[in-house]
Amino acid sequence: MKPLKYKEIMPRVAIEKLKLLSTDDLLDLVGKNLESIRCALFETSYRENLLKISPNEADSISMEEALLENYAQTLNNLIKYSVGNIKNVLLAVVGKFETFNVKALLRAAKAQMDIDETIKHIIPIGSLTEDQYRDILSSSPTVESVIETIASSEFDPIIKEVMVHSKVIDGNLLPLELALDKAVYGNIFESIKNLKGLDKLIAKNVLGIDADAINIKMILRCKAGSIHKDQIKKYFLPSFVFNDEILQNALELPDTKSIAEYLLETTDAIINPFYNDMFSQIIERCKSSLSELEAILERASLNTSLNIIKKYLKYYNIGFILAFLNLKWFEIRNLRCIIVGSERKITPEQIRRYIVLQNNP
């Protein structure tokens, strides 16, 4: 089936999907110097973005900026050719990246970072231009002034609403960042409710496991002592599988294994193959480090997107679009890891440990 609402966007997604790097091509970049990586990426979809960087100016920050610019162009182009509820979901997803930018502004103000350095970590997606981000940074030197400026800016109203009702106590940005995530994912989930049939089911899987991976990370970090449970109880992201009571009950359990077993045993989770696989891996490797457990959660989101694309390749649906955007984001995340690792002279073995790949051991 080829519904009319997909006739413009799906061919473009299919073409963009073909441009994604293979696992072998990605791993082949590990251990190379920055110039070799840059030259290799000239043969990919990132060519035009990287050509803007002269060889003597190429560093990890400028190359990361080029990758983020490419992602923004890809997402904006898909929004341009989408219609109706499809466009509404993609516009809601943009909120994730605007939130990423807001966090960058807040952290920059707290750390008194250089404006040019901060701007290179901004994803050029959403309501504001680079010049507007510069204006915020130059006119708002403190966290409090950044909050005030964003609250009266052209940002997404959902983000502005959080800012209006937020206060930062003792420089702790975590509650504000969690509140932003909760508001934005709430908007994404509301947009999914307007979908129908297969679109709705697949969108729930792709975006739902993404949100729950974040929820479970928060619980595991709480157990590891890096976050206090009172800080996160009211900030769990919306979930199609777990209600707040289930997630808060998990916070009270003593260890990783009991948390994973409890969450897996909820009816909706145990019948969902993506959640089943994720929790089974966590239970099996429950004694692993926090970073290794978080890698399992990230890989669950990646594997879900890969499986969705393989299973529904013959069908026109929004899940294919969302899964592609997720795969593209993981590709950029991995490339940034390789680029930074190269500049910092990190060993190839260490870099590979931080790359998220399907079925990566």
N, C-alpha and C positions, 0 to 999 in steps of 0.2 A: 504494500500500500504506500502511496505517495501523496498524502494530504497536501492541499494547496498551500497551507500555511508553512510548509517546509520546502517548497519548491526553490526558493531563493537561497536559504541558509544552508541546507544539507549538502549540496554539491561543494560549497565552500569549506564546510567542516571536513568533508571527505578528503579534499585536496590538502588541507592543513594537516590532517592526521598522517598523510603519507610523508610529510616533511619531518615528522618526529625522528629523532636519532634512535638507531638500534642500540641495544645494550652493549654490543661489541664496539660500536663506534664511540659510545660514551666512555667505556672503560679504557679505550685506546688513548684517550686524552690524559689519563692519570699518569703523573710523573713527568709530563712534558713542561717546558718552560712557557711563560705567558705568550711570547711571540709565536711559538709553535701552535699553541692552542688557538690563538687569534686567527692564524692562517688556516688552520683546519676548519674553523667555524665559518670561513668565507665560502665553504662549499655547502652551507646549510641555510636554513631560513633566516638566520641572523646576519647574513652577509651585509645587507644595506645598512643596518644599524652599526655594525662594527667598522664599516668603511669610513665612518665619520671620525674615527679615532686615528690619529697619526701614530706611526710606530714608536716615536720617541715620547708620546704621551700615554701610551697604553699601560695601564696598571689595573689592579683588581677592581678598584672602585669605578673607573670609567667603563670597564668591560661589563661589570654588573649592571651599570646604568643602561648600557645598550641592550642587555637581555631583558630588563624590566620594560624598556621602551617597546621592544618587540612584542612582549606579552600584551601590553596595553593596546597596541595597534591591532593585534589579533582579536582581542575581546571586543574592542570598539567596532571593528569591521563586522563581527558576527551580530552585534546589537543592531547595527545599521540595516542588516538584511533580515532581521527577525520581525515578527508581527504578533499582536495580541498577547495572550498569556505567556508565550515563549519569551517575548521581549520583556514582559514584566518580571519574569524570573531572572533573566540575565541582568536586568537593571538592579534587582535586589542583590544579586551576587556581587555587583560592583561595590556595594556597601562594605563587603569584606576587605577590599583593597583600600577604600577610603579610610577604614578603621586602621589598617596597617599604617597609612600615612599619618593619621592623627597620633598614633602611638610614637611614630618616629619624631614628630614635632615635640611631643611631651618629653620624651627621653633626651632629645637634643637640648631642650631648655634646662632640664635637670642637670645634665652633664656639661652645660655651657659649650656645646660643640660648635665648630665653625659652620657657618651657613652653607658654604659651597659643599662641604663634606656631607652635611645633612641632606641637601637637595638631591645628591646623587643616589640616595636611598629611597627617594620618593617614587612611587609608581604613578606614571602620568595617566591616571584613570579617574574619572569622576568630574565633579563640578568645577574644581579649581585648576588654574594654570600654574606653571612653574613660578611665574612672577608673583602670583598671589601667595604661593607658599613662602616665597622669599620675603614678601611684605609681612606675613605673620611672624616669621622668625626675627626679622629686623626690628619690628615694632613691639614684640612681646618677649622680653628677655627672661621672664620667669615662667614657671609652670602655671601659676595662677593667672598671669596675663594671657598665656596661650589659651587657657580654658575660656576666659572671657571673650577673646577674639573669635574663637571658633563658634562660640554660642551665638555670635551676631554676624556670622559669615554666610557664605553661599553653600556651605556644606549640606549634605543630606539632612533633612529635618529630623530624622531619627537620631543621627549623631548629635545634632545640636541640642535635642531634647535631653540627652544624657548629660551633656556639658552644663546645661542650665541648672540641673539638680545635683551636680557633683562637687565634692570638696576633696582636696588631697590633704591628708593628715600626716605630719612628720615626713613628708616627701615620699610616702608610699604610693606608687602609681598603680599597684596591682588591682585594688578594688575598682578603680576607674576603668582600667583596661578590660577587666572582666565584665563590667557593666556595658561597655561598648560592644563587646562580642555578643553578649546576651541579646541586646537590642537589635543588632544587625541580623543575627541568625533568626530571631523571632520574625523579622520582616521577611526573610527568605522563606521560612516555613509557611507564613501566611500566603505568600505568592504561590507556593506549591499547592495549597488547598484549592486553588482555582483551576488546577489542571484536572484532566479526566483520564480514566482508564489506564492504559499502559504507561502513558506519560507520567501520571501521578505516582504509580508504583515504582518506576525506575528512578524518578527524581528523589523519592524518599530514600531509596537505597544509597544513591550516590552522595547526596548532601547529608543524609541522616547519619551515615557511618562516619563522615567527616566531623560532624558536631559531637558525636558520642566519643570519638577518639580523643577529642579535646577534653570532654568531661572526665573520661577515665584517666587521662594524664593528670588532671587536677587532683583526683582522688589519690593516685599513686604518689604524687609530689607531697601531698598532705601526709601520707603514711611515712614518707622519707624525711619529713620534718622541715621541708623547704617552704611549705605553705600551712598556715593554721586553718583548721577546719571552719572556724567562725568567719574567715575571710571569703570562703567559697560557697557556703551553704546556700546563699540566695542568688548565686551567680551561675548555676548550672545552665548550660545552653538548652534550648528546647530539644525534645527528642521524640521521635515517632515510636520508640521502643521502651524507654524508661520514663516513668514519672519522677517528680522531685522526691517523693517519699522513698522510692527504691534507691535512688542515687545517694540520698542522705543516710539511708540504712547502711549502704556500702561503706560510707565514711567511718562507721562505728566498728567495722570488722577488723580483726587484728593484723592480717597480713595479705600479701598479694594473691596467694592461692585462694583463700576464702572469699576475697572480693570477686575474683574472676568466676569462681564456681557459683556464687550467689547471683551475679548478674547473668550468667549463662542460663541459669535455671528459670529465669522469668520466661513466661510462655512465648512472648513475641521473639525473644532473642534465640531461644533454642530451636525454633523452626526456621530461622533465617540463616542460610548457609554462610553468608559473609560474617555475621556475628559469631556463629558457631566456630568457624575456622579461627577467627581472631582470639576468642577466649580460650580455645583449646591450646593454641600456641603459648598464651600467657601462663596457663596452668602448667604446661610442660616445662616452661623455662622460668618458673616463678622465683627462683633463687638468683636470677640474673640481675645485673645492675639496672638502675633506673633508666639510663640512656639506652640500654639494650631493649628494655620493655617498651620504651617510647618508640623505638624503631619498629617494633612489631605493630604498634598502633598506626604509625604512619604508613607502613607497608600494607596494612589492611585497607586503608583508603585507596592506595595505588592499585592493589589487586582487585578491589571491587570495580574500579573504573575499567581496568583491562578486561575483566570478565563480562562487564556490561557491553563493551564494544564488540567483543567476540560473539556474545549470545544474540545480540540484537542488530547485528550488522545489516541484515536484510530489511530492517524495519526503519521507517522514518519516525524518530521520537526524540524528545528533549533529553532523554537520558544519554543518548549518543553525544549530544553537544556538551552536556555537563561533564561527562566522562572524559571527553577530549580536553576540555579546559583544565581538568584536574591533572591529566597526564602531562599536558604542556607545562603546568606549574611545577610538577615534580621534576621535569626535565631541566627547567631553569634553576630549581633549587639544587639539583645535582651539579649542574654546570658551575654555579656560583661556589659550591663546595670545592670543586676541582680547581677553579681559578684562584680562590683564596689560599688553598692548600699549596698550590704551585708557588705563589708569591712568598709564602711564609716558609718555604722549604720543608714542608711536612712530608714524611715518607709516604710512598704510594700505598703501603699497607694500612697506614692510619687513615688516609683519605678514603680508601675503599670502605672502611668501617662506617663512615658517615654518609655514604651514598645509599639512597633508598631505591632498591631494585626489587622487581617481582621475585619472590622466593629467595631473596638474598639471605643466606644463612647467618 
